[in-house]
């Protein structure tokens, strides 16, 4: 799991790229664990 990396992208850092990638083809839900 996450123990192998010193740092990874947060859900919020990835959100814009994911939304652009799906280009309206599906809904995007996010659960940041907060």
PyMOL Python script that loads the backbone (N, CA, C, O; Angstrom):
from pymol import cmd

cmd.read_pdbstr("""\
ATOM      1  N   UNK A   1       0.788  -1.179   0.000  1.00  0.00           N
ATOM      2  CA  UNK A   1       0.000   0.000   0.000  1.00  0.00           C
ATOM      3  C   UNK A   1       0.835   1.249   0.000  1.00  0.00           C
ATOM      4  O   UNK A   1       1.909   1.304  -0.599  1.00  0.00           O
ATOM      5  N   UNK A   2       0.327   2.254   0.682  1.00  0.00           N
ATOM      6  CA  UNK A   2       0.945   3.568   0.708  1.00  0.00           C
ATOM      7  C   UNK A   2       2.275   3.621   1.425  1.00  0.00           C
ATOM      8  O   UNK A   2       2.965   4.639   1.378  1.00  0.00           O
ATOM      9  N   UNK A   3       2.641   2.546   2.085  1.00  0.00           N
ATOM     10  CA  UNK A   3       3.916   2.536   2.807  1.00  0.00           C
ATOM     11  C   UNK A   3       5.107   2.504   1.854  1.00  0.00           C
ATOM     12  O   UNK A   3       6.237   2.752   2.275  1.00  0.00           O
ATOM     13  N   UNK A   4       4.875   2.205   0.590  1.00  0.00           N
ATOM     14  CA  UNK A   4       5.966   2.069  -0.372  1.00  0.00           C
ATOM     15  C   UNK A   4       6.401   3.408  -0.965  1.00  0.00           C
ATOM     16  O   UNK A   4       7.470   3.497  -1.569  1.00  0.00           O
ATOM     17  N   UNK A   5       5.592   4.435  -0.801  1.00  0.00           N
ATOM     18  CA  UNK A   5       5.875   5.735  -1.405  1.00  0.00           C
ATOM     19  C   UNK A   5       6.099   6.787  -0.334  1.00  0.00           C
ATOM     20  O   UNK A   5       5.448   6.775   0.711  1.00  0.00           O
ATOM     21  N   UNK A   6       7.031   7.702  -0.605  1.00  0.00           N
ATOM     22  CA  UNK A   6       7.234   8.821   0.310  1.00  0.00           C
ATOM     23  C   UNK A   6       6.102   9.828   0.201  1.00  0.00           C
ATOM     24  O   UNK A   6       5.712  10.449   1.190  1.00  0.00           O
ATOM     25  N   UNK A   7       5.578   9.986  -1.003  1.00  0.00           N
ATOM     26  CA  UNK A   7       4.497  10.936  -1.225  1.00  0.00           C
ATOM     27  C   UNK A   7       3.698  10.512  -2.440  1.00  0.00           C
ATOM     28  O   UNK A   7       4.251  10.008  -3.418  1.00  0.00           O
ATOM     29  N   UNK A   8       2.411  10.717  -2.369  1.00  0.00           N
ATOM     30  CA  UNK A   8       1.531  10.451  -3.500  1.00  0.00           C
ATOM     31  C   UNK A   8       0.593  11.629  -3.684  1.00  0.00           C
ATOM     32  O   UNK A   8       0.484  12.489  -2.810  1.00  0.00           O
ATOM     33  N   UNK A   9      -0.078  11.667  -4.814  1.00  0.00           N
ATOM     34  CA  UNK A   9      -1.027  12.736  -5.068  1.00  0.00           C
ATOM     35  C   UNK A   9      -2.268  12.549  -4.204  1.00  0.00           C
ATOM     36  O   UNK A   9      -2.712  11.425  -3.968  1.00  0.00           O
ATOM     37  N   UNK A  10      -2.815  13.651  -3.743  1.00  0.00           N
ATOM     38  CA  UNK A  10      -4.068  13.589  -2.997  1.00  0.00           C
ATOM     39  C   UNK A  10      -5.234  13.470  -3.975  1.00  0.00           C
ATOM     40  O   UNK A  10      -5.085  13.719  -5.171  1.00  0.00           O
ATOM     41  N   UNK A  11      -6.380  13.092  -3.453  1.00  0.00           N
ATOM     42  CA  UNK A  11      -7.574  12.994  -4.289  1.00  0.00           C
ATOM     43  C   UNK A  11      -7.885  14.336  -4.947  1.00  0.00           C
ATOM     44  O   UNK A  11      -8.252  14.382  -6.121  1.00  0.00           O
ATOM     45  N   UNK A  12      -7.742  15.412  -4.208  1.00  0.00           N
ATOM     46  CA  UNK A  12      -8.043  16.740  -4.754  1.00  0.00           C
ATOM     47  C   UNK A  12      -7.053  17.142  -5.846  1.00  0.00           C
ATOM     48  O   UNK A  12      -7.429  17.840  -6.787  1.00  0.00           O
ATOM     49  N   UNK A  13      -5.814  16.718  -5.737  1.00  0.00           N
ATOM     50  CA  UNK A  13      -4.820  17.038  -6.759  1.00  0.00           C
ATOM     51  C   UNK A  13      -5.116  16.320  -8.075  1.00  0.00           C
ATOM     52  O   UNK A  13      -4.733  16.808  -9.139  1.00  0.00           O
ATOM     53  N   UNK A  14      -5.781  15.189  -8.022  1.00  0.00           N
ATOM     54  CA  UNK A  14      -6.089  14.387  -9.209  1.00  0.00           C
ATOM     55  C   UNK A  14      -7.441  14.723  -9.821  1.00  0.00           C
ATOM     56  O   UNK A  14      -7.690  14.393 -10.980  1.00  0.00           O
ATOM     57  N   UNK A  15      -8.304  15.364  -9.074  1.00  0.00           N
ATOM     58  CA  UNK A  15      -9.700  15.526  -9.470  1.00  0.00           C
ATOM     59  C   UNK A  15      -9.870  16.213 -10.821  1.00  0.00           C
ATOM     60  O   UNK A  15     -10.630  15.724 -11.656  1.00  0.00           O
ATOM     61  N   UNK A  16      -9.199  17.308 -11.056  1.00  0.00           N
ATOM     62  CA  UNK A  16      -9.350  18.046 -12.316  1.00  0.00           C
ATOM     63  C   UNK A  16      -8.976  17.170 -13.508  1.00  0.00           C
ATOM     64  O   UNK A  16      -9.694  17.149 -14.508  1.00  0.00           O
ATOM     65  N   UNK A  17      -7.867  16.451 -13.414  1.00  0.00           N
ATOM     66  CA  UNK A  17      -7.428  15.586 -14.512  1.00  0.00           C
ATOM     67  C   UNK A  17      -8.426  14.462 -14.777  1.00  0.00           C
ATOM     68  O   UNK A  17      -8.676  14.110 -15.929  1.00  0.00           O
ATOM     69  N   UNK A  18      -8.989  13.905 -13.724  1.00  0.00           N
ATOM     70  CA  UNK A  18      -9.964  12.822 -13.886  1.00  0.00           C
ATOM     71  C   UNK A  18     -11.221  13.334 -14.572  1.00  0.00           C
ATOM     72  O   UNK A  18     -11.740  12.687 -15.482  1.00  0.00           O
ATOM     73  N   UNK A  19     -11.714  14.489 -14.142  1.00  0.00           N
ATOM     74  CA  UNK A  19     -12.917  15.067 -14.748  1.00  0.00           C
ATOM     75  C   UNK A  19     -12.687  15.361 -16.221  1.00  0.00           C
ATOM     76  O   UNK A  19     -13.559  15.094 -17.048  1.00  0.00           O
ATOM     77  N   UNK A  20     -11.530  15.905 -16.559  1.00  0.00           N
ATOM     78  CA  UNK A  20     -11.213  16.173 -17.962  1.00  0.00           C
ATOM     79  C   UNK A  20     -11.106  14.871 -18.757  1.00  0.00           C
ATOM     80  O   UNK A  20     -11.520  14.823 -19.915  1.00  0.00           O
ATOM     81  N   UNK A  21     -10.560  13.824 -18.154  1.00  0.00           N
ATOM     82  CA  UNK A  21     -10.381  12.548 -18.843  1.00  0.00           C
ATOM     83  C   UNK A  21     -11.715  11.892 -19.186  1.00  0.00           C
ATOM     84  O   UNK A  21     -11.884  11.393 -20.299  1.00  0.00           O
ATOM     85  N   UNK A  22     -12.664  11.881 -18.253  1.00  0.00           N
ATOM     86  CA  UNK A  22     -13.951  11.234 -18.517  1.00  0.00           C
ATOM     87  C   UNK A  22     -14.818  12.071 -19.449  1.00  0.00           C
ATOM     88  O   UNK A  22     -15.738  11.545 -20.075  1.00  0.00           O
ATOM     89  N   UNK A  23     -14.537  13.355 -19.547  1.00  0.00           N
ATOM     90  CA  UNK A  23     -15.164  14.234 -20.536  1.00  0.00           C
ATOM     91  C   UNK A  23     -16.691  14.107 -20.564  1.00  0.00           C
ATOM     92  O   UNK A  23     -17.295  14.064 -21.636  1.00  0.00           O
ATOM     93  N   UNK A  24     -17.305  14.046 -19.386  1.00  0.00           N
ATOM     94  CA  UNK A  24     -18.756  14.000 -19.305  1.00  0.00           C
ATOM     95  C   UNK A  24     -19.378  12.639 -19.586  1.00  0.00           C
ATOM     96  O   UNK A  24     -20.603  12.524 -19.621  1.00  0.00           O
ATOM     97  N   UNK A  25     -18.568  11.611 -19.785  1.00  0.00           N
ATOM     98  CA  UNK A  25     -19.100  10.282 -20.095  1.00  0.00           C
ATOM     99  C   UNK A  25     -19.669   9.572 -18.870  1.00  0.00           C
ATOM    100  O   UNK A  25     -20.437   8.620 -19.007  1.00  0.00           O
ATOM    101  N   UNK A  26     -19.302  10.023 -17.683  1.00  0.00           N
ATOM    102  CA  UNK A  26     -19.831   9.428 -16.459  1.00  0.00           C
ATOM    103  C   UNK A  26     -19.741  10.455 -15.338  1.00  0.00           C
ATOM    104  O   UNK A  26     -19.060  11.474 -15.458  1.00  0.00           O
ATOM    105  N   UNK A  27     -20.430  10.170 -14.268  1.00  0.00           N
ATOM    106  CA  UNK A  27     -20.350  11.031 -13.096  1.00  0.00           C
ATOM    107  C   UNK A  27     -19.079  10.705 -12.325  1.00  0.00           C
ATOM    108  O   UNK A  27     -18.635   9.557 -12.299  1.00  0.00           O
ATOM    109  N   UNK A  28     -18.505  11.711 -11.706  1.00  0.00           N
ATOM    110  CA  UNK A  28     -17.304  11.518 -10.899  1.00  0.00           C
ATOM    111  C   UNK A  28     -17.667  11.800  -9.447  1.00  0.00           C
ATOM    112  O   UNK A  28     -18.132  12.890  -9.113  1.00  0.00           O
ATOM    113  N   UNK A  29     -17.452  10.822  -8.600  1.00  0.00           N
ATOM    114  CA  UNK A  29     -17.687  10.959  -7.166  1.00  0.00           C
ATOM    115  C   UNK A  29     -16.344  10.928  -6.468  1.00  0.00           C
ATOM    116  O   UNK A  29     -15.420  10.252  -6.920  1.00  0.00           O
ATOM    117  N   UNK A  30     -16.232  11.653  -5.373  1.00  0.00           N
ATOM    118  CA  UNK A  30     -14.973  11.678  -4.639  1.00  0.00           C
ATOM    119  C   UNK A  30     -15.251  11.479  -3.151  1.00  0.00           C
ATOM    120  O   UNK A  30     -16.199  12.037  -2.598  1.00  0.00           O
ATOM    121  N   UNK A  31     -14.423  10.690  -2.532  1.00  0.00           N
ATOM    122  CA  UNK A  31     -14.471  10.480  -1.089  1.00  0.00           C
ATOM    123  C   UNK A  31     -13.047  10.664  -0.597  1.00  0.00           C
ATOM    124  O   UNK A  31     -12.216   9.763  -0.719  1.00  0.00           O
ATOM    125  N   UNK A  32     -12.774  11.822  -0.048  1.00  0.00           N
ATOM    126  CA  UNK A  32     -11.401  12.152   0.332  1.00  0.00           C
ATOM    127  C   UNK A  32     -10.994  11.547   1.664  1.00  0.00           C
ATOM    128  O   UNK A  32      -9.828  11.636   2.051  1.00  0.00           O
ATOM    129  N   UNK A  33     -11.917  10.941   2.362  1.00  0.00           N
ATOM    130  CA  UNK A  33     -11.594  10.353   3.646  1.00  0.00           C
ATOM    131  C   UNK A  33     -11.553  11.348   4.787  1.00  0.00           C
ATOM    132  O   UNK A  33     -11.112  11.018   5.888  1.00  0.00           O
ATOM    133  N   UNK A  34     -12.010  12.568   4.531  1.00  0.00           N
ATOM    134  CA  UNK A  34     -12.016  13.589   5.584  1.00  0.00           C
ATOM    135  C   UNK A  34     -13.221  13.373   6.469  1.00  0.00           C
ATOM    136  O   UNK A  34     -13.427  14.121   7.425  1.00  0.00           O
TER     137      UNK A  34
END
""", "prot")
cmd.dss("prot")
cmd.show_as("cartoon", "prot")
cmd.util.cbc("prot")
cmd.orient("prot")
